[in-house]
C-alpha cells in the first residue's frame, strides 16, 4: 500500500520497509462543508470508484467532482427513506446497499433511486434498528447485525432468508460479523462472542480466557478483527483491547513500550488491518495507534505538520480505498484521508443535494 508515512525527516511514498511508525501525512477528505453531519458511520468505494459515506444525518456520495447528499423527500418517489443511514456494502453484482433503522435499501445506479426492503416483528417494529454490522458472505447473501439479532438477505432474489432474534435464549445486539470460513461466522455482540453455523443454524459460545483467567468472550463486544496471522483482536465496551492467538492464548502487546493492560486506553471503537499488514486501532480517548507487521508494540500516530485534528478525534471507522489510501471516519471532523496524493480529489468540490 502506498501510504505516505513521514518517519523522522524522510517521506516514504512506497511500502513501509523497516521504518518506525511515528508520523503521518493526512488531509481532510470530507469535512463540515461537504457533509451535513461530521459524524461518519461507514465508508464504501463502489465499482465506479465513487466514495459513499454514511453520516449521523445523511447519505453522501463523492464522484471525484462533487459531493451529493441524499435526503428523504416524501414527494420524491424512489428517494432515500431515512436520514439515519448506518452501514453500507456492495453485493456480488456491485449494487450498493444501505442499512437504516427503517429498511435495507438498494441503490439503483441507472435510475439514481432507492428500493427499500422492510423487516418487522409481529408488533410492527423494525428489526433493522442499530444495524451497524453489514457484510457480504461467501454465499453472496448480505448478513446484517442489528439491535434485534442476526439477519440474512438474498440480494439477487431480493428476499429475507433467515432471522435470528434471540441468541442464546436472550435478546442480543450484534455489532460485528466476521465470516471465518464458508457458512461459519464469528459474532461480536452485547452478550459476548458467539460462533454461528448457517447450515445447522446453531449458535455456540466462543471463550477467550485472558492471562488472569477471565473470559473476555462474555464481555460486551464493540468490534473484532481476525488478522492474517489468525490473531483475534477484540474491542470491548468497557475494557481494553485484547489480542488472542489462533489457539486461544492471550498475546501481550505494548503501546509505546507500556503493556496494553496498563495503558489506560479503553473503549476501542475499531481495529483494522490494511493490505500491507499494518494494524490500526482507535481508542475511545481519541487518536490512533498503529502496529507494524512482526511487532507487538503499537505507536501513537501524529501529524508531521503539527495539525492535531487526527489526534483530537474519536475515530469511528476505517476504510481502505482501491488504491491503498486509508480513510478514517471520525465523530466530529468527517473523513480524514491518509496520503491524499493517491486519490484524485478536489477539496473544493461542488456540493449537491438530491
C-alpha positions in Angstrom: 0.0 0.0 0.0 1.3 3.5 -0.9 0.8 5.2 2.4 2.8 8.4 2.8 4.4 7.9 6.2 6.9 10.5 7.4 9.5 8.9 9.6 12.0 11.4 11.1 12.6 13.7 8.1 12.2 11.1 5.3 8.9 10.7 3.4 8.2 7.1 2.3 5.8 7.1 -0.6 6.4 3.4 -1.2 5.9 0.4 1.1 6.7 0.6 4.7 10.1 -1.2 4.9 11.5 -1.1 8.4 10.9 2.5 9.4 9.3 3.2 12.8 5.7 4.4 12.6 5.5 7.8 14.2 4.2 10.5 11.9 1.6 10.5 9.2 0.7 12.9 6.4 -3.1 13.4 6.1 -5.7 15.8 4.8 -9.4 16.3 5.4 -11.3 14.5 2.6 -14.8 15.3 3.6 -15.5 17.9 6.3 -18.2 20.2 7.5 -18.6 22.0 4.2 -19.2 18.6 2.4 -21.2 16.7 5.0 -24.4 17.6 6.7 -23.0 15.9 9.8 -19.3 15.4 10.6 -20.0 12.1 12.5 -19.2 9.4 10.0 -20.6 5.9 10.5 -19.3 3.9 7.5 -17.4 4.3 4.2 -17.5 2.3 0.9 -15.9 2.7 -2.5 -18.1 1.3 -5.3 -17.1 -0.3 -8.7 -17.0 3.2 -10.4 -14.6 4.5 -7.7 -17.3 6.6 -6.1 -16.9 7.0 -2.4 -20.1 6.6 -0.3 -20.3 7.9 3.3 -23.0 7.3 5.9 -23.2 10.1 8.5 -25.3 10.7 11.5 -27.6 12.8 9.4 -27.5 11.7 5.7 -26.0 9.5 3.0 -23.3 11.2 0.9 -21.6 10.2 -2.3 -18.4 11.6 -3.8 -17.8 11.1 -7.6 -14.5 12.9 -7.9 -16.3 16.1 -8.9 -18.8 16.8 -6.2 -20.4 15.6 -3.0 -24.0 14.6 -3.4 -26.3 14.4 -0.3 -29.3 12.1 -0.5 -32.1 13.5 1.7 -35.5 11.9 2.4 -38.3 13.6 0.4 -41.9 12.2 0.7 -42.8 13.9 -2.6 -40.0 12.2 -4.4 -40.7 8.5 -5.4 -37.6 6.4 -5.1 -35.8 8.7 -2.7 -33.8 7.5 0.3 -36.1 6.5 3.1 -34.1 7.7 6.2 -31.9 10.5 7.4 -30.1 8.0 9.6 -28.1 5.6 7.3 -25.9 3.3 9.2 -23.9 0.7 7.3 -23.1 0.3 3.6 -21.9 -2.6 1.4 -21.9 -3.8 -2.2 -23.1 -7.2 -3.4 -21.7 -9.7 -5.9 -23.3 -7.6 -8.8 -21.8 -4.4 -7.5 -25.1 -2.9 -6.3 -24.8 -0.6 -3.3 -26.9 -1.5 -0.2 -27.5 0.7 2.8 -29.0 -0.1 6.2 -31.1 2.3 8.3 -33.4 2.0 11.3 -36.3 1.6 8.9 -35.1 -0.6 6.0 -32.4 -2.2 3.9 -32.1 -0.1 0.7 -30.7 -0.9 -2.7 -29.4 2.0 -4.8 -30.4 1.7 -8.5 -27.4 3.2 -10.4 -29.2 3.7 -13.7 -32.3 5.5 -12.2 -30.5 7.1 -9.2 -33.3 5.8 -7.0 -33.6 3.6 -3.9 -35.6 0.4 -3.4 -36.5 -0.5 0.2 -36.9 -3.8 1.9 -38.5 -3.9 5.3 -38.4 -6.5 8.1 -40.6 -6.1 11.1 -41.7 -8.2 14.1 -45.3 -9.2 14.9 -45.8 -5.8 16.6 -44.6 -3.9 13.5 -41.3 -2.9 15.0 -38.4 -2.7 12.6 -35.7 -5.4 13.1 -33.1 -3.2 11.4 -32.6 -0.7 14.3 -28.9 -0.1 15.0 -27.9 -2.3 12.1 -24.3 -1.4 12.3 -22.9 -4.7 11.0 -23.3 -5.4 7.3 -21.1 -7.9 5.3 -21.4 -9.8 2.0 -21.0 -13.5 2.8 -19.3 -16.1 0.6 -22.8 -17.4 -0.4 -23.5 -13.9 -1.8 -26.0 -13.1 0.9 -26.0 -9.9 2.9 -25.6 -10.6 6.6 -26.8 -7.9 9.0 -26.2 -7.5 12.7 -28.7 -5.2 14.5 -30.2 -4.4 17.8 -32.5 -7.4 17.4 -30.1 -10.1 16.3 -28.7 -11.6 13.1 -30.4 -11.2 9.7 -29.8 -12.7 6.3 -30.9 -11.2 2.9 -30.5 -12.6 -0.6 -29.8 -9.5 -2.8 -30.4 -11.4 -6.1 -33.8 -12.8 -5.1 -34.5 -9.7 -3.0 -35.8 -11.7 -0.1 -35.1 -12.1 3.6 -33.9 -15.7 4.2 -33.1 -16.0 7.9 -33.8 -14.1 11.1 -32.4 -14.9 14.5 -33.7 -12.5 17.1 -32.7 -14.5 20.1 -29.1 -15.7 20.5 -28.5 -18.0 23.5 -32.1 -17.5 24.6 -31.9 -13.8 25.1 -32.2 -10.6 23.1 -28.8 -9.8 21.7 -27.4 -6.8 19.8 -25.0 -7.9 17.1 -22.3 -5.3 16.4 -19.7 -7.2 14.4 -19.8 -10.1 11.9 -16.7 -12.0 10.6 -17.1 -15.0 8.3 -14.2 -17.2 9.3 -14.9 -19.9 6.7 -17.9 -20.5 4.3 -21.0 -20.6 6.4 -19.2 -20.1 9.7 -19.4 -16.8 11.4 -17.8 -15.1 14.4 -20.1 -12.6 16.1 -19.3 -9.7 18.5 -22.4 -8.9 20.5 -23.8 -7.2 23.6 -23.7 -10.6 25.3 -20.2 -11.6 24.2 -18.6 -13.6 21.5 -20.6 -16.3 19.6 -20.0 -18.7 16.7 -22.8 -19.3 14.2 -23.1 -22.1 11.7 -25.5 -21.3 8.9 -26.1 -24.9 7.8 -27.1 -26.1 11.2 -28.4 -22.7 12.3 -26.7 -23.3 15.7 -25.1 -20.7 17.9 -22.3 -21.6 20.4 -20.3 -19.5 22.9 -16.8 -18.6 22.0 -14.5 -18.3 25.0 -11.4 -16.1 25.2 -9.7 -16.7 28.5 -7.1 -14.0 29.3 -3.9 -14.4 31.3 -5.9 -13.5 34.5 -8.3 -16.3 33.9 -11.2 -14.1 32.9 -13.4 -15.0 29.9 -13.3 -11.9 27.7 -15.7 -13.8 25.4 -18.5 -12.9 27.9 -17.9 -9.1 27.7 -19.9 -6.6 25.8 -18.1 -6.5 22.4 -17.8 -3.4 20.2 -15.5 -4.7 17.4 -13.4 -7.7 16.4 -10.7 -8.3 13.8 -9.3 -11.7 12.7 -6.0 -10.7 11.1 -3.9 -12.5 8.5 -2.0 -14.4 11.2 -5.4 -15.6 12.6 -5.0 -13.5 15.7 -8.3 -12.3 17.2 -8.3 -8.6 18.2 -11.3 -7.8 20.5 -12.6 -4.3 21.4 -14.8 -4.4 24.5 -17.3 -1.8 25.6 -15.8 -1.2 29.0 -12.3 -2.6 28.9 -9.1 -2.6 27.0 -8.1 -4.0 23.6 -7.3 -7.7 23.7 -5.4 -10.0 21.3 -5.6 -13.8 21.2 -3.7 -16.3 19.1 -5.4 -18.9 16.9 -5.1 -21.4 19.8 -6.8 -19.1 22.2 -3.8 -17.9 24.1 -3.8 -14.2 25.1 -0.9 -12.3 23.4 0.7 -9.4 25.3 1.3 -6.3 23.3 2.6 -2.8 24.3 1.7 0.8 23.4 4.9 2.9 23.2 6.6 0.2 25.4 3.8 0.1 28.0 1.7 -3.0 28.5 -1.6 -2.7 26.8 -3.3 -3.7 30.1 -1.5 -0.8 31.9 -2.0 1.9 29.2 -5.4 3.1 30.4 -6.7 3.1 26.8 -10.2 1.6 26.7 -13.4 1.6 24.6 -11.6 1.0 21.3 -14.1 1.8 18.6 -12.4 -0.1 15.8 -9.4 -2.1 14.8 -8.4 -2.6 11.2 -5.7 -4.3 9.1 -4.5 -2.7 5.9 -3.2 -4.6 2.8 0.4 -4.3 4.0 -0.5 -6.0 7.3 -0.3 -2.8 9.5 -2.9 -2.9 12.3 -4.7 0.4 13.2 -6.7 0.8 16.4 -8.8 3.7 17.7 -9.2 4.2 21.4 -12.1 5.9 23.0 -9.7 8.5 24.4 -9.2 9.9 20.9 -6.4 9.4 18.4 -4.9 6.5 16.6 -2.3 3.8 17.3 -0.6 1.5 14.7 1.3 -1.7 14.7 3.7 -2.8 12.0 3.9 -6.5 10.9 6.3 -8.5 13.0 5.9 -6.2 16.0 3.7 -6.2 19.1 4.5 -2.6 20.1 1.9 0.0 19.0 2.9 3.6 18.3 0.8 6.7 18.6 0.3 8.3 15.2 0.9 12.1 15.0 0.7 14.5 12.1 4.1 15.5 10.7 3.0 19.2 10.2 1.6 20.0 13.7 -2.1 19.6 12.8 -3.7 17.9 15.8 -7.1 17.2 14.1 -6.5 13.4 13.9 -5.1 13.2 17.4 -8.0 15.1 18.9 -10.7 13.0 17.2 -12.5 9.8 18.1 -12.3 7.6 15.0 -15.5 5.7 14.3 -14.5 3.7 11.2 -11.5 2.9 8.9 -11.7 2.0 5.2 -9.1 1.3 2.6 -9.7 2.6 -1.0 -8.8 0.5 -4.0 -5.5 2.4 -4.5 -4.4 1.8 -0.9 -5.4 5.2 0.5 -6.7 4.9 4.1 -9.8 6.9 5.2 -10.6 7.5 8.8 -14.2 8.3 9.6 -14.4 10.5 12.7 -17.2 11.7 15.1 -16.5 15.4 14.7 -14.4 16.1 11.6 -15.8 14.0 8.8 -13.4 11.8 6.8 -9.6 12.2 7.3 -7.6 10.8 4.4 -4.1 9.4 4.6 -1.9 10.1 1.5 -4.1 12.5 -0.4 -1.6 12.4 -3.4 -3.0 9.0 -4.4 -6.7 10.0 -4.7 -7.8 12.4 -7.5 -9.9 14.6 -5.2 -10.9 18.2 -5.4 -11.2 19.5 -1.8 -13.2 22.5 -3.2 -15.7 20.1 -4.8 -19.2 21.1 -5.6 -21.9 20.1 -3.1 -25.3 18.9 -4.4 -28.4 17.7 -2.7 -30.8 15.0 -4.0 
